[in-house]
Amino acid sequence: MLGSIRRAISVLRQKQILHKLGVAISVTVIAVACYVLFHILKGIDAAAVVEAIKQTELRSIALSGLFVALGYFTLTFYDLFAVRAIGAPHIPYRINALAAFTSYSVGHNVGASVFTGGAVRYRVYSAWGLNAIDVAKICFIAGLTFWLGNAAVLGLGIAYHPEAAANIDQLPPWCNRLVAVAIIVGLIGYVIWVWMKPRHVGRGPWTVVLPGGPLTLLQIAIGILDLGFCALAMYVLVPDEPNLGFIVVAVIFVSATPLGFASHSPGGLGVFDAAMLVGLWQMDKEELLAGMLLFRLLYYIAPFVISVILLTFREVIISSRAKRLRDSQSESTSGPKGEISYLREHGD
């Protein structure tokens, strides 16, 4: 069965069907989102949105910022887990934290996070002896952690409150609950599958050994914490609505997130926003839009600025150290003794 699936995927890759299908899905999602946004936002009062932002309590903004910080702190464990999983325990946590924070914040804002985030990770990890294949494995395992957590939150959340997802996909609650149960069953099946014996994907140097059962449960827990903090950061900024508790907002938030990823637009811009506006239709549109703009400032813009500063300082420090090393080598090889020593080491 697995062999047949792998052969089918290989044929699809050779004919670039998967790539074309991905592009078609992205274009479709963006087009639908633009259509929805146009009809929702055409009656929005921009002045009311600005006023709603001004009226937002500093306490709510600070609390949302705290949850954003906790979310990014949880993201550092994506890389810590992935680096240990590929067998590189010599890399310290501070490097994992730097790579995770900068790669995710840059990837979120630039778009096509698989490539942009991967490039940032490679720049960080290559200084510690990892090659492009190692970084690709790290990206794969980190992505797996996210999607396992996403599946767990979606499955449990929609099974508990299927009406929340119905606001976005327009399916009847019983159908959403059935989908949620299928997600949970699939997740349990995957855990059992990797628990039974070591599993791997890929071929040759690209082979990735999947984390076993206990480690997969840890992956799921990390993903749930990450998404939970993000949903809390959004929840404290949206308008208070008696009939919409945290679970409803969280389910809609997590349902909107994969749509944003599918579009490959920076930060899911437009697609994520359309899904949130449709899902939380009961809320005042101006106040909801104000909360979403503040969330983007805290979760996307601020971390991106910090990441650019961190990466810039890192490059300056690396360049400075390299210059000092070249100067010291130049001094050691200057003069008669230095020239003799240099020729002995490097030849004529």
N, C-alpha and C positions, 0 to 999 in steps of 0.2 A: 504493500500500500504506500509506504513512505517513498519507496523507489519510484513508483509511478508518479507521485506528486513531484518529486525532484526532477524527473525527466520532463514533465509537463512545464515546470517552471523554467527549465533550461531552454526548451523550445521557444517559450514566450520571450525569454531574454534575447535569444539569437535574432528573433524577428522584431525586437524592440517594441513588442506589443505592450509590455508592462509600462514602459516609458510613455508611450502614446496614451495609454489608458490613464496614467497618472496626470498627464497634462490636461486631458479632457475633463477629468474629475475636478481639477483645480479651477479650470476656466468656468465650468458649470456652477461650482459652489460660489465663486466670486460674482458671477452674473446674477444668480438668484439673490445673493446678499445685497448687491447694488439695487436691484429692483425693490426688495423689501425696504431697504433704508430710504430710498427715494420717497416711498409712500408714507413711511412712518415719520420722517424728519421734515417733510414739506410743511407741516403745520406747527413745527417747533418754534417757540419764541426764544431767540438767542439771548435776549436781555434777561429773560427769566432763568435761563441756564446759568448765566454769569451770577445772577443774584443768588441762586441756589448754592453755587460754589462758595460765595461769600458767607452764606448763612450756615454752612456746615461747621459743626463744633470742632474746635481744635482737638478736643479729647478724642473724637471719632477719627480724625486724621492721624493723630499720634498712635492710637490703638491699631489702626490699619497698617501704619508704618511698622509697628512692632510685629504684626503677623507676617508682613512681607519679609522682614528680616529673618524671622523664624523659618519662613518658607525657603529662602535662599540658603539658610544654614542647613536645612534638611537636604537641599540639592547637593551640598558638598559630600554627603554620604553616598550619593549616586556614584561619584568618581572614586571615592575611597573603596567602596564595595567592588566596583568594576576593576580597578587597578589590582586589588588583591586577588580577584577572580582570575586574571590572566597571568598571575604569578610574578608580580613586581612589587613585593613588600618593602623594597628598599626606598621607595618614594615616600617621603614624609607626608603627613596629613596636610601641612600648610600648603604644599604644592598641589595636592588634590583639591583643596579648598579654592586656591587661586584659579586652577584650570576650570573647575566647575562653575564658579561664580562668573568669571569673565566669558567663558564659552556660551553659557546660557543667556546672560544678559545681552551679549553681542548678537547671538543667534536669534533671540526674541525680537530684537529691533531691526536687524538687517533683513531677516527673512531667510528662507531656505536653510534653516538651522542645522540640517544634517551636514551641509558643506561649510557654512561660515563658522559654526561652533566647532566642527572638526578641525578647521584650519587653526583656530585659536588654541585648541587642545594640543595640536601637533607642535605649535611654537613653544608651548610651555613644557610638554613632556619630552620633546626631542633633546632638551638640555640635560635630561636625566637618562639618556641612553635608549629611549624607546623610539622605534621606527614607525613608519606610516601604517604598517599592518597592525602593530600593537595599538596604536591610537584608534584605528578602525574598530578593533575588538572592544576597546573601552567604550566607544560611542554606541556600539551595538548593545552591550550589556547595560549601559546607563539608560538607553532607550527602552530596553526590555523592562527595566525596573519601573520606568514611568508608565508604560502601557499596562503592566500587571496591576499597578496601583490604580490606574484609571479604570480598568475593567472591574476591580473589586468595588470601588466607590460607585461606579455606574450601576453595577449589578445589584448591590445591596440597597443603594438609594432609590433606584427605580422600582425595585421589588417592594420596598416599604411605601413609596409614594409615587405610583405610576402616573397620577394625574399631572405631576410637575413636568415630566418629559413629554406628556401629551400636548402641552402648550407649544412645544417646538416642532415635534414631528407630526402632530395632528392625527396620531393614531389613537384608537380607543384604549382606555386604561388596561383592559384585560390583555390586549395585544402587547403593550409595553411591559406588563408584568411577565408575560410569557417570554419575551426577549430577555428580560432581566434574569429570569430563571435559567435560560439557556447560557447566558454569559457566566453565571455563577457555576453552573455544571461544567462548562468548558474550562473555567479557571481551576476547579477542583480536579478535573481530569488531567490538566497540565501538571499540577503539583504531584499527583500520583505518578504520572509518566516519568517525571525527572527524579522521583523518589526511588523508583524501582531499581534503576541502574544508571551509570553515567551516560549522559546523552551529549551529542555534539552536532553542530551544524557547520556547513562549509567544507572545503576540501583543501588539502595540502597546507601551506602556511597560513591560509585563511580559516583554518578550523578553529571553532570556538567551543570550548567545553561549557555546557550549560550548568549553572549552579544547581546543586542537588535540592532535595525536598526541603530540609530545614533552612537552607540559604534562600530558597525561593520564597518561603514564608517571610523571611527577613526583607527580601526585595519588596514584597507586597506591603509590608508594614511601612517601609520607607516611603513608598509611593503614596500610600494613604495619608501619611503625615504631611507630605508636601502639598497634596491637593487640598487637604483639610485646612491648612494654614492659609492657602491662597483663597479658598472660599470664604474663610472668616474675614480676610482682608477686604473682600468685596462686600460681605454682608454688613459690616459696620458702616459702610458708606452709602448703601442704598436706602431709600426712604423706608420708614417703619410702616408696615402693613399688617394689621391684626391677623389676617388669615394666611400670611406667608412667613413661616418660621425659617430657621436656619436650614433645615433639611430641604425645603423646597428650593431655596436660593442655591444651596450647594449642588443639588441635582441638576438644576438648569445651568449653573456655572460649569460643572464638569461635562455636561452634554454639549455646551457651546465650545469648549476647549478643543476637542478633536476636529470640529468643523473649521476652526481657525488654523489648525495644523494642516488640514487637507488643502486649504487654499494656498499655503506657502507664502502668504502675504506677511509683511513685517508685523509681528505681534498679532497675527490674525485680524489685522485692521479691516473693519467693515464687516467681515463675516462673523467674528465673535460678537461684535456690537449688535448686529442685526438679530442674532440668536438670543442675546440677552434681552433686547427690547421686545421681541416677540414672546419670549418665555415669561417675562415679568410684565405683561400687558396691564395688570391690575394697578401698577404703580404709576404715580405721576411721571409723565415722560420727561419733563424738564428736570425734575429732581433726580430721576434715575440716570439721565444722561450726565448730570453733574457728578454723581457718584462714580460713574464709569470713567469720566475724564480724570478725576482725582486718582482712581485706581491705576489708570495708565501712567500717570505722573509718578506714582509711588513704585509701581511694579516694573515698569518698562524704562521710563526716561531716567529717573534717578540712578538705578543700578547701571544703566548704560554709561552715563557720565562718569560714575565712579570706576567702572571697568576700563574705560579709555584712559583715565588718569593712572590707574594701576599699571596697565600695560605699557604706557608711555614711560613711567618711572622705571619699570623693569628693563625696558630696552635701553634707557640711558645708563642704568647701572651696569648692564651687560657690556655695553660699548665701552664704558669707562674702564671696566676690569680688563677687557680685551686689549685696550690701548696700553694700560699699565704693563700687561704681560708682554706685549710686543716690545715696549720700551726696555723692559728688564732683559729680554732675550737679546735685544740689540746691543745693550751695554755689555752683556756677558760674552758676546762674540766679537766685540770691538777690541782692537789692539792685537799684538802678536800672539799672546797666549790664548786670547779669545778666538782668534782666527784658526789656530791649530786645533783647539777644542772643537770648533764648529766643523772643520774639515774631517776630523776623526768621526764625528757623529753622522754627517750627511754625505761624506765623500766629496770628490772633486766637482 
